[in-house]
Amino acid sequence: MKDVFEFGSRVREDFPLLKRQVRGKPLVYLDSAATAQKPIQVIEAVKNFYEKFNANVHRGVYSIAEEATAAYEEAREKVARFINARSPREIVFTRNATEAINLVMYSWGLSNVRRGDVLLTTEMEHHSNLVPWQNLSKLKGAELKFVGFNEEGFLRLEELDNYKDVRLFAFTFASNVLGTINPVRELVKYAKEAGAVTVVDAAQAVPHMPVDVQQLGCDFMAFSGHKMLGPMGIGVLYGKERLLEEMEPFMVGGEMVKAVDFRGSEWNEIPWKFEAGTPNVEGALGLAAAIDYLERIGMDAVRKHEVKLTEYALDTLIRIDGFTYYGPSSPEQRCGLVSFNLRGIHPHDLAALLDEDGIAIRAGHHCAMPLHSRLGIAASARISFYIYNIPSEVDFLAESLKKIKRVLEA
Ligand SMILES: Cc1ncc(COP(=O)(O)O)c(C=O)c1O
């Protein structure tokens, strides 16, 4: 664990917020799956924009407007390279993963889904990749079907045989509750044979492991900047150029048009066709700085650190009497989060009591109520890691959990 400690300790130095205390104790931040903390480099990138070249993009001909436009478009190129998209034209900036999925639902879904079509998703989705498809099936009279998961938290791939003709298959890359990393390539291959367009919710994957959209072959992929060290309010929709070209815009107004007269308008080229109004320039620049930061570390190293921490957490926490966790037992098959319950203690009470020790964890249904009902529970507690976490934080957590148990069971 020495190498994991050293890696995390070095990284933490760049994160001002991790130096603060909570209730007189050092903050132990174990909720990066909800949102990640930001390194000084990202904070500086946002500050630098406002101090040096704040101007609206794509319209001014003066110098700082050109600088802002160039920086915004460079950020798009950086995102494209980061996930190995063929072209920056395939990268649409949105507010977050949720908006990216809604964009597909409205722009692609409304014109391509017909009554009786099958929309397929899974029982392990975040509400963001479930509610839009419920909505689409209601609007178009399509049938929404689900692939279940087994005891270990893996998708029941054999159930795919039941669906031979599918219009759309939307699934998560990595579950924000079970931690399961799904076999995306295999799922995309199946979808192609079933005639389905694929939407991959990569909110818990792109921040934590190398992701290559060309290698995966998916049609659409959504993720959020704030979970990968970037600012809030910036997200990404990756879409294959051909599909984006064919789609109608999601929102209309300024910026997304090429020409307008009193009768009608001609849409702009992709990706700008999907970016109506003034975009989140500071967000895009902050995201670009976050990508620089992650690339300096290397996504393989990011993943390795999280696998080791997860393994350490599972080994440590499983020794606590009454501890149950959900999802795969092998750390290699899960992302860096663990959802659990401690017998006899409600997860909300647990999170509130841990906060007294300065430990921040998530409790509740984690925006995945149907998944929890499949597990037969109303709620769970969840810890999640990122590059700045260290094994001693797992030790603090374990000690605090044992203390809470002692007090409550006394
Ligand atoms: C798997 C998954 N999908 C989608 C989302 C939604 O992300 P956002 O709220 O940034 O749109 C989350 C956020 O927790 C998530 O974990």
The ligand as an SDF file (V2000), in Angstrom:
LIG
                    3D

 16 16  0  0  0  0  0  0  0  0999 V2000
  -23.8660    6.5970  -13.9250 C   0  0  0  0  0  0  0  0  0  0  0  0
  -24.3060    8.0320  -13.9040 C   0  0  0  0  0  0  0  0  0  0  0  0
  -24.9690    8.5270  -14.9440 N   0  0  0  0  0  0  0  0  0  0  0  0
  -25.3700    9.7920  -15.0000 C   0  0  0  0  0  0  0  0  0  0  0  0
  -25.1290   10.6550  -13.9650 C   0  0  0  0  0  0  0  0  0  0  0  0
  -25.6190   12.0540  -14.0690 C   0  0  0  0  0  0  0  0  0  0  0  0
  -24.5870   12.9650  -14.0720 O   0  0  0  0  0  0  0  0  0  0  0  0
  -24.9200   14.5340  -14.0480 P   0  0  0  0  0  0  0  0  0  0  0  0
  -25.7430   14.7640  -12.8110 O   0  0  0  0  0  0  0  0  0  0  0  0
  -23.5920   15.1820  -13.9900 O   0  0  0  0  0  0  0  0  0  0  0  0
  -25.6920   14.8210  -15.2770 O   0  0  0  0  0  0  0  0  0  0  0  0
  -24.4470   10.1940  -12.8400 C   0  0  0  0  0  0  0  0  0  0  0  0
  -24.2110   11.0980  -11.6930 C   0  0  0  0  0  0  0  0  0  0  0  0
  -24.0900   10.6810  -10.5750 O   0  0  0  0  0  0  0  0  0  0  0  0
  -24.0230    8.8510  -12.8090 C   0  0  0  0  0  0  0  0  0  0  0  0
  -23.3750    8.3570  -11.7590 O   0  0  0  0  0  0  0  0  0  0  0  0
  1  2  1  0
  2  3  1  0
  2 15  2  0
  3  4  2  0
  4  5  1  0
  5  6  1  0
  5 12  2  0
  6  7  1  0
  7  8  1  0
  8  9  2  0
  8 10  1  0
  8 11  1  0
 12 13  1  0
 12 15  1  0
 13 14  2  0
 15 16  1  0
M  END
$$$$
